[in-house]
Amino acid sequence: MEQVVVQDKEWAHDWNIIVNIFNIIDHLKSLFDDLDVSYLRELQQNILILNLEKYVWSLQQYIIEKYSRE
């Protein structure tokens, strides 16, 4: 029973980190929106955001798989 409680706490901790990273990405998007940059820079910013989101989605999937096995 105690292992389940520990696992639940670890899951909650990991999940909160994932949520915080998504919030940071949203904040970064809003900061980028406030910049007046060239079209190419905007594209680079969009690519950066997409790659960050892709990475966090993969982390999220990893966390789901990790705790569904245990």
C-alpha positions as CSV (number, residue, x, y, z in Angstrom):
1,M,0.0,0.0,0.0
2,E,2.8,2.4,0.9
3,Q,4.5,1.8,-2.5
4,V,1.3,3.0,-4.2
5,V,1.3,6.2,-2.1
6,V,4.9,6.8,-3.0
7,Q,4.2,6.1,-6.7
8,D,1.2,8.5,-6.6
9,K,3.4,11.2,-5.1
10,E,6.1,10.7,-7.7
11,W,3.5,10.7,-10.5
12,A,2.0,14.0,-9.2
13,H,5.5,15.5,-8.9
14,D,6.4,14.5,-12.5
15,W,3.1,15.6,-13.9
16,N,3.4,19.0,-12.2
17,I,6.7,19.5,-13.8
18,I,5.3,18.6,-17.3
19,V,2.4,21.1,-16.7
20,N,4.9,23.8,-15.6
21,I,7.0,23.3,-18.7
22,F,3.9,23.7,-20.9
23,N,3.1,26.9,-18.9
24,I,6.6,28.2,-19.5
25,I,6.3,27.5,-23.3
26,D,3.0,29.5,-23.3
27,H,4.8,32.3,-21.5
28,L,7.6,32.1,-24.0
29,K,5.1,32.3,-26.9
30,S,3.6,35.5,-25.4
31,L,7.1,37.0,-25.1
32,F,7.9,36.2,-28.7
33,D,4.6,37.8,-29.7
34,D,5.8,41.1,-28.2
35,L,8.9,41.2,-30.4
36,D,9.0,43.0,-33.6
37,V,11.3,40.8,-35.7
38,S,11.7,39.8,-39.3
39,Y,9.6,37.1,-40.9
40,L,12.5,34.6,-40.8
41,R,13.0,35.3,-37.1
42,E,9.3,34.6,-36.5
43,L,9.6,31.3,-38.4
44,Q,12.6,30.4,-36.2
45,Q,10.7,31.2,-33.1
46,N,7.7,29.1,-34.3
47,I,10.0,26.2,-35.0
48,L,11.6,26.5,-31.6
49,I,8.2,26.5,-29.9
50,L,7.1,23.5,-32.0
51,N,10.2,21.6,-31.1
52,L,9.9,22.4,-27.4
53,E,6.2,21.3,-27.5
54,K,7.2,18.1,-29.3
55,Y,9.8,17.3,-26.7
56,V,7.5,17.9,-23.8
57,W,4.8,15.8,-25.4
58,S,7.3,13.0,-25.6
59,L,8.2,13.5,-22.0
60,Q,4.5,13.4,-21.1
61,Q,4.2,10.1,-23.0
62,Y,7.2,8.7,-21.2
63,I,5.7,9.6,-17.8
64,I,2.4,8.0,-18.7
65,E,4.2,4.8,-19.8
66,K,6.5,4.8,-16.8
67,Y,3.7,4.9,-14.3
68,S,1.3,2.6,-16.2
69,R,3.9,-0.2,-16.0
70,E,4.5,0.0,-12.3
